[in-house]
Amino acid sequence: MREMDYSATNGMDFNKDPSLFPIKKNCLYLANCAIGPMYHPSLKKVQEFLQMQSESGLLVVEHYGEILSTFREKAASLLETDPNNIAYVSNTATGINMLANGYPFETGDQVLSYMHEFPSNHYPWVLQKKRGVELVLLSDAKEHDEKNYLGPYRWSFKDLEENTTKKTRVITISHAQFASGYAADLEKLGDFCKDRDIDLVIDAAQSLGVLPIYPERYGISAIIASSWKWLLGSRGSGLFYTNPKLREKLQVTSVGDSMMKHRLDYLNHSWDPFTSARKFEYSTLPWEHLISMQKVLEDIFIPYGMEAISKEVFRLQNIFIQSIDQKTIRPILFPSANRSGILSLQLDCDPNHVVAQLRDQDIILTSQGGYLRIAPHFYIEDSDMVRAAQAISESVDILSRTAPLTNQKN
């Protein structure tokens, strides 16, 4: 059995006031891996913006004119990078499609990924087959003591090394796997790619806002993430990081006025795009989303720091692990370097039935790949983790006896 470290503690004093996270008044929310509840002060800022647009029309642009630059500065601070490397995207798939379609592939080139990636980080690379690009998928890797986990699990670094060839141009992997919660060791993976001049592309939809991710430290070429999960932003927004070396290689596949340096000079049709990440912001941006993200970044994620937030989430997970009935619930326990905000559980009953039963108790959970997923954020209370563990244990105990998994039809 591999060494596990589940003793993380945190001395940070987090503000968990329900006025900031009003969802706490309605339910026990453990589904941040699906949709994170919007930070309430962000909602207020969005409402103010939309109210001004309603009452003032184009004058709202003058009032909020600095939002494009300040948003990039806040997002860059989170990733410890330069604001010129940050672009807004509406979702993860949009960023990955622009990257995959604009990459200078040649016939016979290879892209290396994992067989159980989320569709947003799979289909854009499948599309490159029409350009003669081979998509190589790493198999699910389970050691002897992991064979009992029946759902998607993790990829193996050994397999990654063995499948990397001189034709490998891109390795594209989720920082945290959406089903099992397995997190990549980005430092190790980044060093591997740097040594071979491979572009490392990271889908951070399940990590940005709960795990530290610093592209310059780790040698990451691109990071794409939605902001409505762990970043607690508005739905339909995200971040797209690219380093200058990658941007210089990428072809532009979507164009419009906003990507040009002469932006508002609409009768000027000269070709003069930004060389910064703004080259990917080809048309009008939804400023309300920028305002939402900027507020939560400056109030929560930058002041607390991602290391402290991840430690708090792990501490809450630890309370849950210590409180469940491990005779009927088998948590997937990865080494500390591979932990994420998702704690997946294998049960002897259908996890969808547990989700439905717990919903009646105002405990919100999700399931994926045959696992029950526990995804608390830092604003959750210790007592809530104990309550959730007890409720899930009771539900699983009953369902395991009355409707065991072997009787379920998948």
C-alpha positions in Angstrom: 0.0 0.0 0.0 1.3 3.4 -0.9 2.0 6.0 1.8 -1.0 8.3 2.5 -1.0 11.6 4.4 -4.5 12.6 5.6 -3.4 14.5 8.7 -3.5 18.0 7.1 -4.5 20.8 9.4 -4.9 24.5 8.9 -4.5 27.5 11.2 -6.1 30.0 8.8 -9.2 31.7 10.1 -11.7 31.6 7.2 -14.8 33.7 7.1 -17.6 31.2 6.6 -20.4 33.6 7.3 -23.7 32.5 5.5 -24.2 36.1 4.4 -21.2 35.5 2.0 -22.4 32.0 1.1 -26.2 32.0 1.4 -26.5 28.4 0.1 -25.5 27.4 3.6 -29.0 28.6 4.8 -30.7 26.2 2.4 -28.7 23.0 2.3 -25.4 21.2 3.1 -23.7 21.7 -0.2 -21.0 19.2 -1.2 -21.2 19.5 -5.0 -18.6 22.2 -5.8 -17.2 19.8 -8.5 -20.5 20.3 -10.4 -21.5 23.9 -9.9 -20.1 26.1 -7.1 -22.6 28.4 -5.4 -21.9 32.0 -6.5 -20.1 34.2 -3.9 -22.8 36.6 -2.7 -20.8 39.8 -2.9 -20.0 38.9 -6.5 -23.7 38.6 -7.2 -24.2 42.1 -5.8 -21.5 43.5 -8.0 -23.1 41.9 -11.1 -26.5 43.2 -10.1 -25.1 46.7 -9.8 -23.5 46.5 -13.3 -26.7 45.2 -14.9 -28.8 47.8 -13.1 -26.5 50.6 -14.5 -26.7 49.1 -18.0 -30.4 49.1 -17.7 -30.6 52.7 -16.6 -27.6 54.2 -18.5 -26.9 52.2 -21.6 -23.5 52.8 -23.1 -22.5 55.0 -20.2 -21.9 51.8 -18.2 -18.8 51.3 -20.4 -17.3 54.5 -19.2 -18.0 53.6 -15.5 -16.5 50.1 -15.8 -13.9 50.9 -18.4 -11.0 49.5 -16.3 -12.6 46.1 -15.7 -10.7 44.4 -18.6 -7.2 45.3 -17.2 -8.1 44.8 -13.5 -9.6 41.4 -14.2 -6.5 40.2 -15.9 -4.4 41.5 -13.1 -6.4 39.6 -10.5 -6.4 36.4 -12.5 -2.7 36.7 -13.2 -2.0 37.1 -9.5 -3.8 33.9 -8.8 -1.6 32.0 -11.3 1.6 34.1 -10.5 2.0 35.2 -14.1 1.9 38.3 -16.2 -1.6 39.7 -17.1 -0.6 39.5 -20.8 -0.9 35.7 -20.5 -4.5 35.8 -19.4 -7.6 35.7 -21.6 -11.3 35.3 -20.8 -13.2 32.4 -22.3 -16.8 31.4 -21.8 -16.0 27.8 -20.8 -13.2 25.2 -20.9 -14.2 23.7 -24.2 -13.9 27.1 -26.0 -10.3 27.5 -24.9 -9.3 24.0 -25.7 -10.9 24.2 -29.1 -9.0 27.4 -30.0 -5.8 25.8 -28.8 -6.3 22.4 -30.6 -7.5 23.9 -33.8 -4.8 26.5 -33.9 -1.9 24.3 -33.0 0.7 23.9 -35.9 0.4 20.1 -36.2 1.9 18.1 -39.0 0.8 14.8 -40.4 2.0 12.0 -38.0 2.2 14.2 -34.9 0.8 12.8 -31.7 -1.3 14.1 -28.8 -1.1 12.2 -25.5 -4.0 12.2 -23.1 -6.0 9.9 -20.7 -8.8 7.6 -21.7 -11.2 9.0 -19.1 -10.7 12.8 -19.7 -13.8 15.0 -19.5 -15.3 15.5 -23.0 -14.1 19.2 -23.2 -10.6 17.9 -23.1 -11.2 15.0 -25.5 -13.3 15.9 -28.5 -11.2 18.9 -29.6 -8.2 16.6 -29.9 -10.3 13.9 -31.7 -11.1 16.5 -34.3 -7.4 16.8 -35.1 -7.5 13.4 -36.7 -8.7 15.0 -39.9 -5.3 16.8 -39.9 -3.4 13.5 -39.6 -2.8 13.8 -35.9 -2.9 10.6 -33.7 -4.6 10.8 -30.3 -2.8 8.4 -28.0 -4.9 7.6 -24.8 -3.4 6.3 -21.6 -5.2 3.3 -20.1 -6.6 3.2 -16.6 -3.9 2.2 -14.2 -4.6 0.2 -11.1 -2.1 -1.6 -8.9 -2.9 -4.8 -7.1 -4.4 -3.1 -4.0 -6.5 -0.8 -6.3 -8.2 -3.5 -8.4 -11.4 -3.3 -6.3 -12.1 0.2 -7.6 -14.5 -0.5 -10.5 -14.8 3.0 -12.0 -12.3 5.3 -13.8 -9.3 5.7 -11.6 -6.0 7.3 -12.7 -3.3 7.3 -15.3 0.2 6.1 -14.7 3.4 8.1 -15.1 5.1 4.9 -16.2 2.6 4.5 -19.0 3.0 8.2 -19.9 6.7 7.8 -20.3 6.4 4.6 -22.4 3.8 6.2 -24.7 5.7 9.4 -25.3 7.6 9.4 -28.6 9.5 11.9 -30.8 6.2 12.6 -32.5 4.5 13.7 -29.2 3.8 17.4 -29.5 1.1 17.9 -26.8 0.3 16.2 -23.5 -3.2 17.3 -22.4 -4.4 16.2 -19.0 -6.9 17.3 -16.4 -5.2 18.6 -13.2 -7.9 16.8 -11.3 -9.9 13.9 -12.8 -13.6 14.6 -12.5 -14.7 11.1 -11.6 -12.0 9.7 -9.3 -10.5 13.0 -8.0 -6.9 11.9 -8.9 -4.7 15.0 -9.3 -1.6 15.1 -11.5 1.7 16.0 -10.0 2.2 19.1 -12.1 5.8 19.7 -11.1 6.9 16.2 -12.1 4.8 16.3 -15.3 6.0 19.8 -16.2 9.7 18.8 -15.8 9.0 15.8 -18.1 7.5 18.0 -20.8 10.2 20.7 -20.6 13.0 18.1 -21.0 11.3 17.0 -24.3 10.0 20.3 -25.6 6.4 19.1 -25.3 3.6 21.5 -24.7 1.8 20.7 -21.5 -1.9 21.6 -21.6 -3.9 21.5 -18.4 -7.6 21.3 -18.0 -8.0 23.0 -14.6 -11.8 23.0 -14.4 -11.7 20.7 -11.3 -8.7 22.4 -9.6 -8.6 26.2 -10.2 -9.9 27.6 -6.9 -9.1 24.6 -4.7 -5.5 23.5 -5.7 -2.5 25.7 -6.3 -1.5 25.9 -10.0 1.4 28.0 -11.1 2.3 27.6 -14.8 5.7 29.3 -14.7 6.9 27.2 -11.9 5.7 24.0 -13.5 6.5 24.7 -17.2 2.8 24.6 -18.3 2.1 25.9 -21.8 -1.6 26.4 -21.4 -4.3 26.3 -18.6 -8.0 26.3 -19.4 -10.7 26.4 -16.7 -14.3 27.3 -16.1 -14.9 29.6 -13.1 -18.3 28.4 -11.9 -17.1 25.4 -10.0 -14.3 25.9 -7.4 -13.8 29.6 -8.2 -17.4 30.3 -7.1 -18.0 32.6 -10.1 -21.0 33.0 -12.5 -21.9 30.3 -14.9 -20.6 30.7 -18.4 -17.1 32.1 -17.7 -13.6 30.9 -17.5 -9.8 31.6 -17.8 -7.4 30.8 -20.5 -3.7 31.0 -19.8 -1.0 30.7 -22.5 2.7 31.3 -22.3 4.3 33.6 -25.0 6.1 30.7 -26.7 2.9 28.8 -27.3 1.0 31.9 -28.4 3.6 32.6 -31.0 3.0 29.1 -32.5 -0.8 29.1 -32.4 -2.8 30.1 -35.4 -5.9 32.3 -34.8 -9.1 30.3 -35.7 -11.7 32.8 -34.6 -11.5 36.5 -35.4 -13.3 39.8 -34.6 -12.8 43.4 -33.7 -11.8 42.9 -30.0 -8.6 41.0 -30.8 -7.2 43.9 -32.9 -5.1 46.6 -31.4 -7.2 49.3 -33.1 -10.3 47.8 -31.5 -12.9 50.6 -31.7 -11.7 52.0 -35.1 -14.2 49.7 -36.8 -13.5 51.0 -40.3 -9.9 50.1 -40.0 -9.6 46.6 -41.4 -5.9 46.3 -41.2 -4.6 43.0 -39.7 -3.0 43.9 -36.4 -4.0 41.5 -33.6 -2.7 41.6 -30.1 0.3 39.4 -29.4 -0.9 39.0 -25.8 -3.6 36.5 -24.8 -6.1 39.2 -25.9 -5.7 37.7 -29.4 -8.1 35.0 -28.2 -10.8 37.5 -27.0 -12.1 38.1 -30.5 -15.4 39.6 -29.8 -17.5 41.4 -27.1 -16.9 40.1 -23.6 -19.6 39.7 -20.9 -18.4 42.2 -18.4 -20.8 40.9 -15.7 -18.8 37.7 -15.7 -15.5 39.6 -15.4 -16.9 41.5 -12.5 -18.1 38.4 -10.8 -14.7 36.7 -11.1 -12.7 39.8 -10.1 -14.7 40.2 -6.9 -14.2 36.7 -5.6 -10.6 36.7 -6.6 -9.8 39.9 -4.7 -12.0 38.9 -1.7 -11.2 35.2 -1.3 -8.7 33.4 -3.4 -5.9 36.0 -3.5 -6.0 37.1 0.2 -6.3 33.5 1.6 -3.9 31.9 -0.9 -4.5 28.7 -2.7 -2.2 26.7 -0.3 -4.3 27.6 2.7 -7.6 26.9 0.9 -6.5 23.5 -0.3 -5.4 22.6 3.2 -8.7 23.6 4.6 -10.6 21.5 2.0 -8.3 18.5 2.8 -9.0 19.0 6.6 -12.7 18.9 6.0 -12.3 15.8 3.9 -10.3 14.2 6.7 -13.1 14.9 9.2 -15.5 13.2 6.8 -13.2 10.2 6.3 -12.8 9.7 10.0 -16.6 9.9 10.5 -17.9 7.4 7.8 -18.6 3.7 8.2 -15.6 2.4 6.2 -17.1 -1.1 6.3 -19.6 -0.1 3.6 -17.9 3.0 2.2 -14.5 2.8 0.6 -13.0 6.2 0.0 -10.4 6.5 -2.8 -7.3 7.7 -0.9 -4.6 9.0 -3.2 -1.1 10.0 -1.9 -0.9 13.6 -0.7 0.6 14.8 -4.0 -2.4 13.5 -5.9 -5.2 14.7 -3.7 -7.9 17.1 -5.0 -11.1 18.8 -3.9 -13.0 15.7 -5.0 -13.2 12.7 -2.6 -14.7 9.8 -4.4 -16.4 6.9 -2.6 -17.1 3.4 -3.9 -20.2 1.9 -2.4 -22.0 -1.5 -2.5 -25.1 0.3 -3.7 -26.0 2.6 -6.6 -24.6 6.1 -5.7 -27.4 7.7 -7.6 -29.9 6.3 -5.1 -27.8 7.8 -2.3 -27.8 11.2 -4.0 -31.6 11.0 -4.3 -32.0 10.0 -0.6 -29.7 12.7 0.7 -31.4 15.3 -1.4 -34.5 14.8 0.7 -32.3 15.7 3.8 -31.0 18.8 2.0 -27.6 17.4 1.5 -26.4 17.9 -2.1 -24.0 15.4 -3.6 -23.2 14.2 -7.1 -22.0 10.9 -8.7 -19.8 10.2 -11.6 -18.3 7.0 -13.1 -20.0 4.8 -10.5 -18.6 6.8 -7.5 -20.3 9.1 -5.0 -18.4 12.4 -5.0 -17.8 14.5 -1.9 -16.7 18.0 -2.8 -16.7 20.5 0.1 -15.2 24.0 -0.2 -13.5 26.0 2.5 -16.8 27.6 3.7 -18.2 24.3 4.9 -18.3 23.8 8.7 -16.7 20.8 10.6 -20.1 19.8 12.0 -21.5 19.6 8.5 -18.9 17.1 7.4 -19.8 14.9 10.4 -23.5 15.2 9.6 -22.9 14.3 6.0 -20.8 11.3 6.9 -23.5 10.0 9.3 -26.3 10.5 6.8 -24.4 8.9 3.9 -23.4 5.9 6.1 -27.0 5.3 7.2 -28.2 5.6 3.6 -25.5 3.2 2.2 -26.2 0.7 5.0 -29.9 0.5 4.2 -29.4 0.5 0.4 -26.6 -2.1 0.5 -29.0 -4.5 2.2 -32.2 -3.7 0.3 -30.8 -2.8 -3.1 -27.2 -4.0 -3.5 -25.2 -2.9 -6.5 -25.3 -6.3 -8.1 -29.0 -5.9 -8.5 -28.7 -2.5 -10.3 -28.9 -2.2 -14.0 -26.4 0.2 -15.4 
